[in-house]
Amino acid sequence: MKQSWRQQAACRGLDPAIFYPASDDDDDSDVAKDVCAVCTVREACLEFALAVREKQGIWGGATERDRRRIVRQRRRAS
């Protein structure tokens, strides 16, 4: 899977720990979500995480719980 979007990611060079909070709690993920909110490749990042069923971290502004919900919604819609 082509991942050239990573080169333009707003998180590039930041401490990865920001994107792997101790819990799915909104307060713990706010910093990561703020970075994602201004990222130009947010959608590509999220789609990558959904495609590989990423189980940890904040990807494309979505927690694991958010991504599970998106997958369920897409299954229902298809």
N, C-alpha and C positions, 0 to 999 in steps of 0.2 A: 504494500500500500504506500503510495507516494505521500511523503510527509514534509514537503517543502514549506508548508505553512508554519512549521516550527521556527523557521528562521525569522519570521516576522512577529512571533508571539510576544505579547507585552510582558509575559512572565520570564522571558529569556534573561538569564543572568541573575534572577532573584533567588533567594533562598527557597529551595524546594519544600522545606518544612511548612512554609506558609500554605501550601496547597494540600497538605496532609494533616489537617487538624485532628486533635485527639478524639473529637466526636463530630457527629453530623449536626450538632447544635448550630443554629444560625449565627450566634455570637462568635463561635470559633471559626466559622467559615467566611465571615464578613470581609476580612482583609483580602482573601483570595478572590472573592466574588467582585470586590471593587476593582481589582486589577483586570479581571475578565470583562467587566462591564465596558471598559474602554479599549479592549483589544480588537484589532481589525480582523483577526482570524478566529474569533470565538466560535463561530459556527463550524468551521472545519475541525477545530479541536473537539468540540462536543460530538460531532459525527464520528470522529475517530474513536473516541471513548465508547460510544454506543456500539460501533462496529466490532470492537474487540472485547466488549463486555467488561470494561475496566471496573474493577471492584473497589478501588480505593482512590481517595483524593478528589479534588475539585478540578473538573475538566470542562472547559467552555462555560464556566459559571454555574455548573450543576454538581451537586453532591451525588453520592452513590444513590441515596434515596430518590433524588430528583430524576436521575437517569433511569432507575427502575420504573418510575411512574411514566416517563416518556415512552419507554419500551412497551409498557402495558397499553397506553393510549394508542400507540401506533398499531399494535396488534388488533385492537378493537376496531380501529378505523379501516383496516384492510379486509 
